[in-house]
Amino acid sequence: MSNVPGPLASLRRVRVGSTNGPKIAAVRAALAAYGGGLEVSGMQVASGVPDQPLGFDEIVGGARNRALAALKASACDLAVGIEDGLVEIPGAPGSPLNVGCAALTDGSRVSIGLSSGFAYPPEASATAAARREPIGGLFDELWEARRGRVSGMPSAMTLGNVGRLSLGVLTRSEYARHAVLCALLPFLHPDLYPAEGMNS
């Protein structure tokens, strides 16, 4: 990334704590805005949280765990974890809302960024929250029952659930890209943000 001035100039290898294509594409797109020449790849790691995270503690914890595990398991300059989950928002119609989190670490700091939030159809979100069942499969079943079969792949591996709901306008990778960009801010301005968070 030699054409990028400042603190990102030394980045060469980035590992994403997931093999999910849209998540890897989100990281690649977020960093591409600051230059090229990066090697961005994914790897399978454990999130350390339930398959269906509920609440900010589990969502942020899952993203952080993924980033730290990717950093530990590979020689990289930056590791990224991305986790989505459901959050109850008091007084908000359609709650719980899906919120995505990105965690970035270079071994010195951990930084967190969040995506926007959206409501799943209540039939899917209520079941996911009550049974701790991953909402991706529940949503795909509901979509197929109401809209017909779209493809043989789960939506989470293609344009995403938010992509289907937004009729392709906001894809899964674009949704996650916003969280990655928000988490990147302390790395762009390290003089304004203390390097902390590794042991918290």
Backbone as a ProteinNet text record, in pm:
[ID]
protein_1_A
[PRIMARY]
MSNVPGPLASLRRVRVGSTNGPKIAAVRAALAAYGGGLEVSGMQVASGVPDQPLGFDEIVGGARNRALAALKASACDLAVGIEDGLVEIPGAPGSPLNVGCAALTDGSRVSIGLSSGFAYPPEASATAAARREPIGGLFDELWEARRGRVSGMPSAMTLGNVGRLSLGVLTRSEYARHAVLCALLPFLHPDLYPAEGMNS
[TERTIARY]
84.7	0	87.8	194.4	295	246.1	137.1	84.9	-7.2	-15.6	-100.3	-12.8	-29.9	51.3	4.9	92.3	52.4	49.6	-33.2	-28.6	-70.5	-141.1	-180.7	-73.9	30.9	131.1	203	212.9	286.7	201.8	73.8	-13.2	18.3	32.2	52.3	-45.7	-52.9	-135.2	-248.7	-371.2	-489.9	-561.9	-596.4	-669.3	-806.3	-906.9	-1044.6	-1081.7	-1136.2	-1172.4	-1301	-1306.6	-1423.9	-1387.4	-1456.6	-1441.8	-1563	-1649.2	-1768.5	-1726.8	-1760.3	-1719	-1759.1	-1885.3	-1924.3	-1849.1	-1812.5	-1735.3	-1594.7	-1532.6	-1398.7	-1404.2	-1507.9	-1524.1	-1544	-1612.7	-1635.9	-1504.3	-1417.6	-1287.8	-1203.2	-1201.8	-1122.4	-1169.6	-1300.8	-1354.5	-1326.7	-1336.8	-1311.4	-1167.2	-1074	-932.7	-889.3	-956.4	-921.1	-940.1	-1028.5	-1050.6	-925.7	-831.1	-709.7	-586.5	-605.1	-492.9	-502.3	-403.4	-405.3	-286	-272.9	-158.2	-169.3	-288.6	-306.1	-344.7	-296.5	-339.5	-444.8	-570	-680.3	-735.9	-734.2	-786.7	-857.6	-942.3	-1020	-968.9	-1005.2	-969.2	-1077.2	-1097.5	-1200.3	-1150.4	-1222.5	-1191.5	-1322.3	-1312.1	-1431	-1467.5	-1598.9	-1645	-1649.7	-1664.6	-1673	-1806.1	-1904	-2038	-2139	-2264.1	-2364.8	-2381.1	-2428.9	-2448.7	-2542.1	-2636.7	-2721	-2694.1	-2602.9	-2573.3	-2693.2	-2711.6	-2816.7	-2752.6	-2780.2	-2729.6	-2590.6	-2557.1	-2429.2	-2310	-2322.5	-2208.9	-2166.7	-2262.4	-2229.7	-2185.6	-2248.6	-2212.3	-2070.1	-2041	-1907.1	-1805.1	-1842.7	-1752.6	-1717.2	-1814.9	-1789.1	-1694.7	-1715.6	-1628	-1486.2	-1475.2	-1343.7	-1271.4	-1344.2	-1283.6	-1232.1	-1308.7	-1267.6	-1140.1	-1135.5	-1017.3	-893.5	-905.7	-791.8	-746.3	-841.6	-806.2	-735.4	-781.2	-716	-574.7	-557.6	-424.8	-329.6	-379.7	-296.9	-260	-350.2	-331.3	-252.2	-221.9	-154.7	-59	36.6	127.3	62.4	8.8	-59.3	-34.1	-61	-44.8	-172.6	-285.8	-415.9	-510.1	-587.7	-687.2	-824.5	-923.8	-1059.7	-1158.2	-1248.1	-1359.1	-1489.6	-1585.8	-1717.5	-1823.8	-1916.7	-2023.4	-2153.3	-2261.2	-2394.2	-2476.6	-2576.3	-2667	-2789.5	-2875.9	-3002.7	-2997.2	-3049.2	-3047.9	-3188.8	-3237.1	-3366.5	-3349	-3427.5	-3425.2	-3558	-3559	-3684.8	-3763.7	-3890.7	-3979.5	-3965.3	-3877.2	-3856	-3944.3	-4031	-4110.3	-4017.5	-4052.8	-3971.3	-3855.3	-3840.2	-3730.1	-3752.6	-3648.3	-3507.8	-3456	-3351.8	-3288	-3158.1	-3125.2	-2996.1	-2892.3	-2781.6	-2670.6	-2542.3	-2456.4	-2328.1	-2215.9	-2112.6	-1996.4	-1870.4	-1774.7	-1641.3	-1540.9	-1447.7	-1337.4	-1207.5	-1117.7	-987.1	-878.4	-772.7	-658.4	-528.7	-425.2	-290.5	-196.2	-252.5	-171.7	-144.9	-165	-145.8	-277.6	-375.5	-504.7	-615.5	-732.2	-854.9	-951.3	-1008	-1102.3	-1233.3	-1343.2	-1477.3	-1555.5	-1629.5	-1721	-1850.8	-1960	-2091.3	-2151.8	-2237.1	-2314.3	-2442.8	-2522.2	-2658.8	-2739.5	-2861.3	-2946.7	-3069.6	-3119.1	-3242.1	-3325.9	-3453.8	-3546.7	-3567.6	-3555.7	-3596.7	-3748.9	-3809.9	-3951.2	-3969.4	-4067.8	-4084.1	-4092.7	-4148.3	-4159.5	-4021.1	-3923.1	-3787.3	-3714.8	-3722.6	-3645.6	-3698.4	-3828.9	-3885.2	-3839.7	-3839.4	-3795	-3645.5	-3567.2	-3422.4	-3390.6	-3458.4	-3432.4	-3479.3	-3594.7	-3650.8	-3574.3	-3531.7	-3467.7	-3315.7	-3261.1	-3117.4	-3079.2	-3167.4	-3144.3	-3093.1	-2986	-2932	-3038.8	-3044.9	-3152.2	-3135.8	-3014	-2993.1	-3076	-3072.4	-3150.5	-3299.7	-3341.7	-3483.8	-3534	-3450.6	-3489.3	-3498.2	-3401.8	-3404	-3528.1	-3566.6	-3687.5	-3811.8	-3818.9	-3933.6	-3938.3	-3822.5	-3816	-3860.1	-3813.1	-3849.6	-3998.7	-4054.6	-4197.7	-4284.3	-4238	-4318.7	-4282	-4154.8	-4108.6	-4061.1	-4047.3	-3996.7	-3846.3	-3796.8	-3653	-3575.2	-3468.9	-3388.9	-3263.7	-3188.1	-3066.6	-3037.2	-2941	-2905.5	-2819.2	-2765.9	-2677.6	-2754.6	-2715.9	-2777.2	-2752.8	-2849	-2835.4	-2715.5	-2678.3	-2563.9	-2433.5	-2429.1	-2308.1	-2310.8	-2419.5	-2430.3	-2456.5	-2572.9	-2600.8	-2648.2	-2675	-2712.3	-2861.2	-2903.3	-3043.9	-3086.1	-2999.8	-3031.9	-3035.3	-2955.9	-2959.2	-3091.4	-3142.2	-3273.6	-3384.1	-3379.1	-3484.3	-3481.7	-3363.1	-3352.2	-3359.4	-3393.5	-3403.3	-3270.1	-3162.6	-3029.2	-2960.9	-3026.4	-2966.7	-2856.7	-2878.1	-2776.9	-2737.2	-2622	-2578.5	-2511.9	-2491.4	-2426.3	-2286.3	-2211.8	-2074.5	-2071.3	-2163.9	-2168.3	-2210	-2303	-2350.2	-2234	-2154.6	-2041.4	-1927.7	-1915	-1807.6	-1818.1	-1939.4	-1958.1	-1902.2	-1926	-1874.6	-1722.2	-1662.9	-1517	-1458.7	-1519.6	-1471.3	-1478.6	-1586.6	-1600.1	-1494.6	-1462.9	-1360	-1220.6	-1203.9	-1072.9	-1028.5	-1120.4	-1089	-972.1	-964.9	-849.1	-716.5	-719.1	-596.3	-554.6	-649.4	-619.2	-564.1	-601.2	-560.4	-510.3	-401	-354.3	-315.3	-282.3	-247.1	-368.8	-488.7	-611.7	-677	-635.6	-696.6	-589.4	-602	-505.9	-508.2	-392.8	-384	-420.1	-547.5	-593.7	-700.1	-733.7	-839.3	-793	-661.6	-614.8	-647	-653.5	-674.8	-808.7	-893.5	-1022.5	-1123.9
-119.6	0	124	119.2	223.6	358.2	358.2	484.4	554	501.1	560.5	624.9	752.7	819	783.6	808.1	796.6	655.5	632.4	507.1	382	395.1	277.3	234.5	312.5	285.9	153.5	106.4	-17.2	-143	-127.2	-245	-323.4	-455.8	-544.7	-661	-726.6	-846	-821.7	-847.9	-831.8	-966	-1010.9	-1135.9	-1106.3	-1168.6	-1155.3	-1284.6	-1272.7	-1390.2	-1453.1	-1488.9	-1552.6	-1596.3	-1697.9	-1736.3	-1692.3	-1611.9	-1559.7	-1457.7	-1486.4	-1400.2	-1254.6	-1223.6	-1083.9	-1009.7	-1078.9	-1013.7	-979.4	-1072.6	-1047.8	-934.3	-934.4	-828.1	-692.8	-691.9	-566.8	-507.6	-592	-544.4	-495.6	-572.5	-535.6	-400.2	-380.8	-255.8	-137.5	-159.2	-50.3	-2.4	-95.8	-58.6	-9.1	-55.1	-12.9	137.1	196.7	340.7	420.2	355.4	423.5	380.5	298	255.9	110.1	61	-76.9	-154.5	-275.8	-359	-441.3	-448.2	-525.5	-669.5	-760.7	-899.7	-918.1	-936.4	-955.2	-1095.4	-1174.1	-1309.8	-1346.5	-1447.7	-1491.4	-1621.9	-1646.6	-1772	-1807.7	-1938.1	-1984.6	-1973.1	-1900.1	-1889.7	-1894.9	-1920.7	-1926.2	-1786.3	-1761.5	-1631.5	-1627.8	-1743.5	-1747.6	-1701.2	-1679.7	-1639	-1733.9	-1733	-1820.4	-1795.2	-1897.7	-1885.4	-1770.2	-1740.8	-1623.1	-1526.1	-1431.3	-1335	-1244.7	-1216	-1124.4	-1016.6	-892.4	-781.2	-738.2	-616	-559.1	-633	-682.8	-753.3	-872.3	-951.4	-1069.7	-1032.4	-932.9	-892.1	-837.2	-743.2	-684.6	-789.7	-873	-978.5	-1075.4	-1111.7	-1202.5	-1142.1	-1016	-948.6	-937	-899	-883.8	-1018.9	-1122.4	-1255.7	-1302.5	-1275.7	-1316.7	-1243.6	-1114.2	-1036.1	-1084.5	-1104.8	-1148.2	-1288.8	-1376.6	-1512.6	-1511.8	-1427.5	-1417.8	-1361.9	-1264.7	-1207.9	-1313.1	-1391.4	-1492.5	-1606.4	-1639	-1756.4	-1728	-1602.5	-1573.3	-1455.9	-1450.3	-1336.4	-1227.7	-1127.1	-1020.9	-887	-781.8	-646.3	-593.9	-651.1	-608.1	-727.1	-747.3	-854.4	-793.4	-852.7	-798.3	-908.3	-875.1	-963.8	-892	-961.9	-904.2	-997.9	-941.8	-1021.3	-942.2	-1011.5	-950.6	-1015	-944	-999.9	-913.1	-954.3	-885.2	-806.9	-685.2	-596.6	-543.5	-558.2	-500	-349.9	-272.4	-126.6	-84	-42.3	-7	97.3	68.8	162.7	166.9	84.2	87.5	-16.1	28.2	-68.5	-161.1	-287.8	-383.1	-438.5	-395.4	-445.6	-594.6	-677.9	-640.8	-604.7	-523.1	-484.1	-562	-589.6	-648.8	-537.2	-559	-463.9	-542.1	-487	-549.2	-474.8	-548.3	-489.5	-537.5	-448.7	-483.3	-448.5	-539.2	-514.9	-526.2	-430.9	-430.2	-431.2	-506.4	-503.5	-522.6	-454.7	-471.5	-527.2	-569	-618.8	-513.9	-387.1	-279	-220.2	-220	-163	-250.2	-238.4	-296.4	-181.8	-173.4	-66.2	-127.8	-64.8	-117.2	-17.8	-68.8	12.7	-63	8.8	-52.3	-15.2	-103.4	-75.6	-2.8	25	69.2	-51.6	-30	-139.4	-151.8	-273.9	-294.9	-403.2	-400	-497.8	-612.6	-733.1	-852	-864.1	-941.9	-973.8	-1036.1	-990.6	-1036.1	-1187.5	-1255	-1400.5	-1465.9	-1410.1	-1464.8	-1418.1	-1289.3	-1236.9	-1287.4	-1302.4	-1350.9	-1493.2	-1577.8	-1716.2	-1721.3	-1641.4	-1639.6	-1597.5	-1494.3	-1445.1	-1544.2	-1605.8	-1696.7	-1828.5	-1879.9	-2012.3	-2006.4	-1887.4	-1872.6	-1949.4	-1946.6	-2013.6	-1910.1	-1941.5	-1843	-1788.4	-1655.6	-1592.6	-1609.7	-1634.3	-1649.9	-1760.7	-1878.1	-1991	-1967.2	-1907.1	-1876.5	-1778.8	-1678.7	-1581.6	-1646.9	-1730.7	-1797.6	-1884.8	-1954.7	-2037	-1951.1	-1838.6	-1749	-1688.9	-1646.7	-1586.4	-1685.4	-1807.9	-1910.5	-1940.7	-1942.9	-1970.7	-1858.3	-1734.8	-1620.4	-1568.8	-1582.7	-1524.2	-1627.3	-1751.7	-1855.3	-1870	-1980.6	-2010.5	-1915.1	-1856.1	-1759.5	-1824.6	-1894.7	-1962.6	-2075.5	-2157	-2268.8	-2229.9	-2107	-2064.4	-1982.8	-1994.9	-1908.9	-1762.1	-1678	-1536.3	-1473.2	-1524.5	-1468.2	-1483.2	-1575.8	-1598.7	-1523.1	-1453.3	-1379.3	-1232.2	-1180.8	-1039.5	-1011.7	-1118.4	-1101.4	-1084.5	-1100.9	-1082.5	-937.5	-844.7	-703.2	-672	-744	-726.2	-768.6	-881.2	-926	-829.8	-791.3	-703.1	-566	-516.6	-384.7	-394	-512.1	-536.3	-510.5	-547	-538.1	-403.5	-305.8	-171.7	-167.9	-232.6	-238.4	-384	-421.3	-560.2	-589.5	-716.1	-759	-702.3	-703.8	-653.4	-501.9	-430.3	-284.8	-250.4	-326.2	-307.6	-324.5	-430.3	-455.3	-356.2	-307.4	-211.6	-87.3	-41.3	76.8	53	-65.5	-96	-99.9	-157.4	-163.4	-22.1	63.1	200.6	274.1	253	318.7	268	138.3	82.9	128.1	168.8	208.2	346.9	429.1	568.5	585.3	509.3	526.7	489.6	403	367.8	478	557.2	669.3	788.7	796.8	910.2	859.7	784.7	725.9	829	951.9	1055.5	1105.2	1080.1	1126.7	1018.7	892.4	779.6	701.9	687.2	605.9	461.9	397.9	256.6	172.7	138.2	58.7	-38.1	-130.2	-224.2	-366.6	-394.7	-531.7	-620.2	-560.7	-642.3	-617.1	-540.6	-511.1	-617.1
0	0	0	-76.1	-71.6	-122.5	-198.3	-248.7	-148.9	-27.9	74.8	181.2	204.8	306.8	447.3	543.7	682.7	735.8	839.2	914.4	837	726	649.1	549.4	536.9	433.7	453.4	576.6	602.8	588.2	563.8	551.8	425.6	443.1	328.5	331.9	448	460.2	559.6	515.1	598.9	603.1	722.7	738.4	798.2	740.2	786.6	858.1	976.7	1055	1008.7	882.2	821.3	680.4	630.8	490.6	409.2	469.9	402.2	296.4	170.1	59.6	72.7	105.9	120.6	231.8	340	445.8	396.6	326.9	272.4	170.9	86.2	-13.3	54.7	168.7	242	290.8	344.5	393.6	276.7	169.5	51.3	-3.4	-12.3	-66.4	25.8	156.6	251.8	242	236.2	232.2	94.8	-10.8	-146.8	-166	-86.4	-96.4	-59.9	10.9	54.7	-23.6	-123.3	-204.4	-243.1	-316	-363.3	-314.3	-366.6	-335.7	-209.8	-149.6	-27.4	-59.2	22.5	16.9	125.7	86	180.6	161.5	266	256.3	385.6	376.8	491.7	548.1	672.6	737	838	856.5	948.6	1091.8	1174.1	1317.3	1394.7	1523	1608.2	1656.1	1663.1	1712.3	1864.1	1927.9	2073.2	2128.7	2042.1	2085.3	2021.2	2067.4	2007.4	1856.8	1785.5	1641.3	1606.1	1695.1	1676.3	1790.8	1770.3	1876.6	1905.8	2033.1	2078	2165	2134.2	2214	2172.3	2207.7	2166.3	2226.1	2348.7	2409.5	2324.5	2279.5	2199.7	2058.6	2000.2	1864.3	1860.9	1949.8	1956.2	1999	2096.4	2141.6	2030.3	1948.5	1837.2	1734.4	1701	1604.3	1659.6	1784.8	1849	1855.9	1895.8	1904.7	1769	1665.6	1530.6	1487.7	1515	1476.6	1551.9	1682.5	1762.1	1722.7	1691.8	1650.2	1515.1	1423.6	1292.4	1306.1	1394.9	1417.5	1474.8	1569.1	1635.2	1540.8	1448.6	1363	1235.4	1207.9	1080.8	1096.7	1005.4	1001.7	917.2	982.9	908.9	976.4	902.4	954.6	1018	976.3	1027.2	1021	1127.3	1130.5	1153.7	1089.6	1092.8	1130.6	1220.4	1253	1227.6	1170.9	1143.1	1199.9	1276.3	1337.3	1331.9	1298.7	1300.7	1410.8	1458.2	1557.2	1572.6	1661.9	1684.6	1815.4	1810	1926.8	1950.4	2072.2	2109.8	2128.9	2057.8	2069.5	2131.8	2258.3	2324	2245.5	2224.5	2156.4	2006	1948.7	1803.5	1735.7	1645.1	1568.6	1489.9	1484.2	1409.8	1488.1	1614.6	1696.4	1725.3	1732.5	1732.8	1593.8	1593.2	1468.5	1450.7	1326.3	1295.7	1292.5	1361.1	1361.3	1335	1250.5	1222.3	1291.5	1329.4	1395.4	1325	1309	1260.6	1368.8	1392.2	1485.2	1407.4	1426.9	1361.4	1467.9	1443.8	1533.8	1457	1504.8	1449.1	1555.9	1667.6	1778.4	1884.1	1850.1	1946.1	1993	1904.3	1937.6	1879.5	1939.3	1883.3	1864.5	1745.5	1715.3	1668	1705.9	1676.7	1591.8	1494.4	1414.9	1394.4	1382.9	1365.7	1231.2	1183	1062.4	1100.4	1001.8	1028	1074.3	1116.8	1162.5	1075.5	1062	984.7	1050.4	1023	1079	981.1	1031.3	956.5	964	875.3	895.1	1034.1	1109.8	1248.7	1263.2	1163.6	1171.8	1185.1	1117.1	1124.3	1250	1281.3	1394.9	1528.1	1540.9	1667	1695.4	1593.3	1610.1	1641.1	1569.9	1592.7	1735.4	1784.7	1919.4	2025.1	2003.6	2103.7	2111.4	1996.7	1992.9	1978.8	1963.7	1937.8	1811.2	1714.5	1586.9	1487	1411.3	1316.4	1222.7	1215.7	1140	989.6	943.1	799.5	739.7	803.3	753.7	765.9	877.3	896.2	790.2	759.5	658.9	521	487.4	356.8	341.4	448.7	444.4	423.5	494.8	480.6	340.7	291	158.2	50.3	61.3	-37.1	-31.7	90.8	105.2	47.6	61.7	17.8	-121	-161	-286.9	-388.3	-345.2	-434.4	-421.7	-471.4	-462.1	-551.8	-495.8	-570.9	-627.6	-545.4	-590.1	-494.2	-529.5	-443.7	-326.3	-325.1	-216.5	-112.8	14.7	116.7	82.5	115	80.9	149.7	268.7	340.7	263.1	167.7	89.6	-43.1	-70.3	-196.7	-165.8	-206.4	-183.1	-41.4	36.3	175.7	195.8	321.7	355.4	334.7	376.4	355.6	206.6	127.4	-17.3	-76.9	-31	-80.6	-36.4	90.1	140.5	73.6	38.9	-25.1	-177.6	-227.8	-372.6	-442.2	-372.9	-431.4	-418.5	-358.1	-348	-242.6	-127.6	-21.3	-3.3	-56.4	-48.4	85.5	112.2	236.5	247.8	139.4	145.7	166.5	104.5	123.9	266.4	320.1	457.2	555.2	536	624.5	601.3	477.6	446.5	534.6	561.4	645.5	784.9	841.6	974.9	974.2	868.2	858.2	849.7	769.4	757.5	891.4	965.3	1094.9	1192.8	1186.5	1274.1	1234	1109.9	1058.6	1106.5	1151.9	1183.9	1280.9	1391.3	1480.2	1415	1313.6	1243.5	1145.9	1102.1	1013.3	1091.5	1219.9	1304.2	1439	1441.2	1567.2	1672.1	1629.7	1726.8	1804.3	1749.3	1816.6	1900.7	1882	1952	2028.1	2159.5	2234.5	2185.5	2183.2	2145.4	2266.4	2278	2391.2	2342.6	2425.7	2392.7	2378.4	2381.1	2364	2483.5	2601.8	2721.4	2786.6	2720.7	2784.9	2751
[MASK]
++++++++++++++++++++++++++++++++++++++++++++++++++++++++++++++++++++++++++++++++++++++++++++++++++++++++++++++++++++++++++++++++++++++++++++++++++++++++++++++++++++++++++++++++++++++++++++++++++++++++

